[in-house]
Amino acid sequence: MLDISGRHIGRSWTDHDREDECPCPQAPCGLVPFDTIDPACPQHHWSAAKSIRQSHPATKCRPAPAAAPEGDNRD
């Protein structure tokens, strides 16, 4: 079995929209530290049996970029 303790995990291919809507605590990157998954989470708890689409070691965590203010149309 793959050991993913000490990793930050996400259910989305990019960003962390699913993590923003679940009860799990988030790391600065916006993903969920595997070791702190909320047992009631329908997205991350092992009983949900859903795929993890992104992850990285906690030691390689980088803060998520700040979202542009509402109405900011810069490209």
PyMOL commands that set and color helices and strands:
alter all, ss='L'
color gray80, all
select helices_A, chain A and resi 17-20+34-36+46-48+58-60
alter helices_A, ss='H'
color red, helices_A
select strands_A, chain A and resi 7-10+32-33+54-57
alter strands_A, ss='S'
color yellow, strands_A
deselect
rebuild
show_as cartoon
